[in-house]
Amino acid sequence: QNNAKVAVLGASGGIGQPLSLLLKNSPLVSRLTLYDIAHTPGVAADLSHIETRANVKGYLGPEQLPDCLKGCDVVVIPAGVPRKPGMTRDDLFNTNATIVATLTAACAQHCPEAMICIISNPVNSTIPITAEVFKKHGVYNPNKIFGVTTLDIVRANTFVAELKGLDPARVNVPVIGGHAGKTIIPLISQCTPKVDFPQDQLATLTGKIQEAGTEVVKAKAGAGSATLSMAYAGARFVFSLVDAMNGKEGVIECSFVQSKETECTYFSTPLLLGKKGLEKNLGIGKITPFEEKMIAEAIPE
């Protein structure tokens, strides 16, 4: 069953290259098609020498995009501009909204059945854009369009593990809401294994998770935003999705999707994934008053 055909749109960029490397390294992927507006032939040639079975091909420029997408099971979109110091994710909107609209229109035309995983920020806006593009083409399926918020979960797991001296691979913190600032809502009360923090430490930890992206942007001092950890998180989400598509049971990931869990049209919560994408929205679950307050503050955002 390990025959997933995966396309990466924006494959030459800071996220696209390490993401493509991780996908090439996976036994789940049989075909990897890489698209960008520059450098893709080189990235594809480079990756094609790796001794794993995924067949790699690069596509360059809009006229080659249809061939890149034909027959794909999963399309991952990290294309767009990165944040620079002092920018919010909203500042990326004008540029990245246009890029995502163009790329998803091509997906709607050439692989309407594929799972679409959007990494391009601001995810809180690029997912509604993707949905509208698919509606316009008459092929919208809300169970197949995912905003990849996995990096928030990965960070929450890492930071909780550090504070508690746990193995990060065994820590699982659901993170709900959106993918920017205070819309990022880590449900520490639902962490497995169970952990307890005094209120002040909990507030600090929550802020650290919410602002982790900005920390990377500042540390890179103008050279970009989170690329390596985002590539890891993007690959983790794709592998979970492909596992579920292959019939693996009980695969749960948080993702920003069309939702009825709150008054927001789109909201991230834990999702049970299946052969056809989103199988069941597991909702918010039992939360603390502190977490309820965070949701109330996030909804207007």
N, C-alpha and C positions, 0 to 999 in steps of 0.2 A: 504493500500500500504506500510505501514511501516514495511517491512519484510527484511531489508537488512542483508545479510550475509557477515560479515566483518572479515578479518584475519589481525592480527598484527604480523609481522615477526621481532623479536627482542623485544618481549613483556616483558622481565624481566629487561630490561635496564633502564637507567635514564629517557629516553623519553618514552619508551615502557610501563612502569607501569602507570604513570599518564595518558598517552594517552588511555590505556585500561580502566582505571577508567572512563574517560569522555565518552568513547564509550558505556560502560556498563550502564552508567547513562542516555543514550539517548533512547527515545521512538522509534526512527527510526530504531534501530538495534534489530533484532530478534535472530541472532546467532553470537557469538563472539568467534573466534578460535584464540588461542594464541600460538605462536611458539618461541622457543629459544633453545640455546644449553645448558642452565642451568636454574634451578629454576622455570620453567614454571608450573609444577604441583602445586607448592605452591601458585604462583600468581593466577592461575586459581581457586584453592580452595577458596582462600581469596575473590576474586571478585564474585565468584558464590553465596556468601551469601547475596549479595546486592539485595534489594527488587524491582528489575526492571525485565522486562520480557526477556531480552536478555539471551539466554542460553550460558553459558561459558564452554569452554573445552580447556585444555592445552595439547600441543604436545611438545615432547622433542627429540631433535637430528634429524639428516638428514633422518633416516629411517621413522620417523613419519610425515615428512613435507608433503608428498603427501596427506595424510588424512586430514591434517590441511587446505589444499587449495581446495579440491574438493567441487564444488558447490558455491564457493565464488563469490560475486558480486563486492566486493572492497577488495583490498589488500593494506595495508599501511606498508611501510618498513622503520622503524627507526633504523635498525640493523647497527652495526659498532662500531668503537672506537670514543670517543669524543676528542675534541681538548684540549691540555694542554697549559699553558702559553708559549708564544714564537713560537707556531706552527701556520702556515697558514692552511686554509682548504685543500690546495694542499698537505700538509704533510700527510694527512689522506689517500691520493689516493691509495697507494699500498695495504694497508689492506682493506679499504672499497670497492675498485673497485672489488676485488676478492669476497668479501662477497655478494655484490649486484649482480654480475654476476651469482653466484651460486644460490641465492634465486630467481632471475628473470627467470633463466632457468627452475626451478621447476614450477614457475607460468605459463610459456609458455607451459609446458607439462600438467599441472593438472587443470589450470583454465584460458585457453587462451582468454576467453571472458571478464574476469574481468577488472575493472578499476584498474590501478596500480599507487599508489601514493608514490613517493620516497622522503624520508626525509634525508636519509643517505648522508652526505657530502663527497667530494665536489659535490653538486647537478649539477653544471655546467658540470661535467664529468660523474656522475652516471646516468644521463638521456640518454646521447648518448650511454653509455654502455648497458643500458636496451633496448634501441631501437635496437641495433645491435644483442643482444641476441634473441629478439623476431623475428627479420628478419631471423636469422640463423635457427630458428624453423619453419619458414614459417607462422607465425601467427601475424605479426606486424600490428597494427592499431594505427596510430599516434594520433587518437582522444581519445585514452584510456590510454595514458602514460603521467603522470603529475609529474613535479618536484615541490615539495611543498615549495613555497617561501613566504607563507602567513605570516610568522613571521616578514618579512620586512614591510609588510603592517600594521600589528598590532602595531609594534614599531613606524612607521611613524605616525599612528593615535594617539597613546599615547603621543608622544613628541609634536606634533602640538597642541593637546588639552591642554597640560600642559602650553605651551607658550601663548595660546590665552584664557585660562580659559573656554574652551568648555567642553561639555560632550563627553568623548572619544568614547562612543557608537554611537554618531551621526556624527563622523568625518570619512571621507573616502578619503585616499590618494592612488592613484594608484602607484605601484612601479614596474618598468619594468627592463628589462636587464637580469641580472643573479643573483646569490646568493652568492657573495663573494666580499668584499671590494668595489673597484670603479665600479664593474659591477652592483652594486645595485643602481638603478637610481630612486629616488623618484620624481614623477611629482607633486610638490607642487602647480604648476599653475593650476592643474586639481582637486585640493582638493575641496570636498564639505563638509560643506559650504565653500564659497570662502574666502581665507585668503591671507593677504599680509605681506611680511617681507622685511625689508631693505636688500640689497645685502649681507652685511657682516654677518647678522644674518642667512640669507638663506644658505650661505656657511657653517656656523658652524652647523646648523641644519642638513644639508645634510650629513656632515661628521659624526655627531652623529648617524644618522640612519645607515650609512655604517659600522661604527665601533662598533655598539651596541653589537654584538656577542663577539667581543674581550673584551669589557668592562666586560661582564659576566664571560668570561674565566679567566680574571685577578682577578675579585672579588672572584671567587671560589678558586683561588690560588692552582690549581692543582687537585681540587676535581671534575673537569668536565667542561661542557659547558652549554649552555642554555637547560634546560630539561623541566621545568614546563611551561614556556612561549611557548616553541616549541610544547609541548603536546597540549596546548590550541589552538595554531595556526593550528596544524595538524588536530585536531578534528573539528575546524571551517571549514577547507577545505573539509573534509570528509562529514560533515553535509550538506554543500552547494551542493556537488556532488550528494549525495543521494536524497536531495530535488529535484534537477533537474531530476534525473533518475525517480523519482516518478511523474514527470509531472509538477512540479512547474515552472512557467515561469519567465523570466527575472533574472535568477540567474547568477551573474557575479563575477568571482574571477580571480585575476592575477595568472598565473602559468607558469613555465618554460617548454616549449613544442617545438616540431618541428615547424618551423616558416618560413614564407617568408616575414616577416615585415622588416627585415634588411638583410645585406649580411651574417649574422650568421645563421647557420643551425638550431640552437636552441636559443630561445629568449623568455623572459617572457613579456607578455602584458595582458591587461584585456581580458578575454575570456567569451563568453556566453556559459553556460553549458546547456546540454539537456539530453534527455533520453539515448542517445548513447555516452555520454561524451562531448567532445569538439564539440559544435554546430557551433560556429562562432568566429573567431579571430577578436576582435574589434580594434586591431592595436594600434598604438602609439597616434594617435589623434593630436590635436593642441598643440604645445609646444613652450617654450621660447628659445631664443638663448643660455642661460645658460644651459638648459636641452639638447639642441642639441649638445653642446660642451661635456657634460657628456657622451652622447651616442657615439660620435666620439672617445672619450678616452677609452670607455669600450669595443668597438668592437674588437680591437686587443687582449685584455685580454681574 
